[in-house]
Amino acid sequence: MDKNNDNEEWEARWNEHRIGFHISR
């Protein structure tokens, strides 16, 4: 199943977004 891989990519994107938000603030 490639769903697990997709979930990992989403988590990585979410982490990057959160990090950018923290840096922006």
Backbone as CSV, one residue per row, in Angstrom:
resi,resn,N_x,N_y,N_z,CA_x,CA_y,CA_z,C_x,C_y,C_z
1,MET,0.856,-1.207,0.000,0.000,0.000,0.000,0.895,1.262,0.000
2,ASP,0.604,2.169,-0.851,1.405,3.398,-0.913,0.805,4.488,-0.015
3,LYS,-0.229,4.107,0.729,-0.873,5.122,1.579,0.076,5.524,2.720
4,ASN,0.819,4.562,3.233,1.737,4.868,4.335,2.755,5.916,3.881
5,ASN,3.279,5.736,2.672,4.275,6.687,2.165,3.645,8.078,2.048
6,ASP,2.423,8.137,1.570,1.746,9.427,1.416,1.589,10.087,2.786
7,ASN,1.256,9.284,3.790,1.081,9.837,5.136,2.397,10.431,5.627
8,GLU,3.487,9.745,5.328,4.797,10.255,5.771,5.071,11.609,5.109
9,GLU,4.761,11.710,3.835,5.009,12.975,3.124,4.147,14.082,3.737
10,TRP,2.907,13.753,4.066,2.015,14.767,4.650,2.557,15.229,5.999
11,GLU,3.029,14.261,6.787,3.577,14.622,8.104,4.791,15.544,7.925
12,ALA,5.645,15.210,6.975,6.851,16.025,6.749,6.425,17.429,6.324
13,ARG,5.412,17.517,5.485,4.949,18.838,5.021,4.380,19.617,6.207
14,TRP,3.586,18.936,7.030,2.981,19.601,8.188,4.086,20.100,9.128
15,ASN,5.116,19.268,9.333,6.228,19.664,10.208,6.903,20.913,9.637
16,GLU,7.145,20.905,8.340,7.810,22.061,7.719,6.941,23.303,7.878
17,HIS,5.648,23.152,7.690,4.736,24.295,7.801,4.774,24.842,9.231
18,ARG,4.733,23.930,10.213,4.759,24.367,11.613,6.078,25.081,11.918
19,ILE,7.177,24.538,11.391,8.486,25.158,11.654,8.511,26.565,11.041
20,GLY,8.035,26.687,9.817,8.011,27.999,9.163,7.148,28.969,9.959
21,PHE,6.031,28.497,10.467,5.144,29.370,11.237,5.856,29.848,12.500
22,HIS,6.554,28.933,13.163,7.275,29.309,14.387,8.354,30.343,14.065
23,ILE,9.043,30.147,12.948,10.122,31.077,12.582,9.504,32.436,12.225
24,SER,8.359,32.397,11.531,7.710,33.648,11.127,7.354,34.462,12.375
25,ARG,6.865,33.773,13.389,6.463,34.477,14.607,7.708,34.924,15.343
